[in-house]
Amino acid sequence: MRFTQESSSNVNVIRAYGAHELRVNETTYHHTVIIAAAAVSTLPALARAADLGAEHAARILELQPELVLIGTGERQEFPAAAFGARFLESGIGFEVMDTGAACRTFNVLASERRRVVALLML
């Protein structure tokens, strides 16, 4: 799916996503990414929600989000409850959805200047 939203700021925008591909601004990624308004990092070894652990939560928390989105690929798959609990205990919103929905939600929240971080699996 292609997006056409334009942004005149320095906020990352997800321009397109599809099977095994995600385009953030003008860069294409083929692995799981963590994206915030001003940062993108890759997690090539992470492919399933069941594999999310404390080290992934720590990387997300370093970005100081107010809301965390987890995109789990074509289908919504929930990580272990302990993973989500790390965010909820800190008063940080936590949502799990398919990657397409997470991409759309990220763009809307980032455009509103919300401190959103998305972990997107392809």
Protein Blocks (a to p, Z undefined) as FASTA:
>chain_A
ZZfbdcfbfbdcdfbdcehiacehjbccfbdcdddfkbccddfkbcbfklpcfklmmmmm
mnopabdcddebjbdcdddfklmmmmmmnopacddddfklmmmmmmmmmmnopacddddd
ZZ
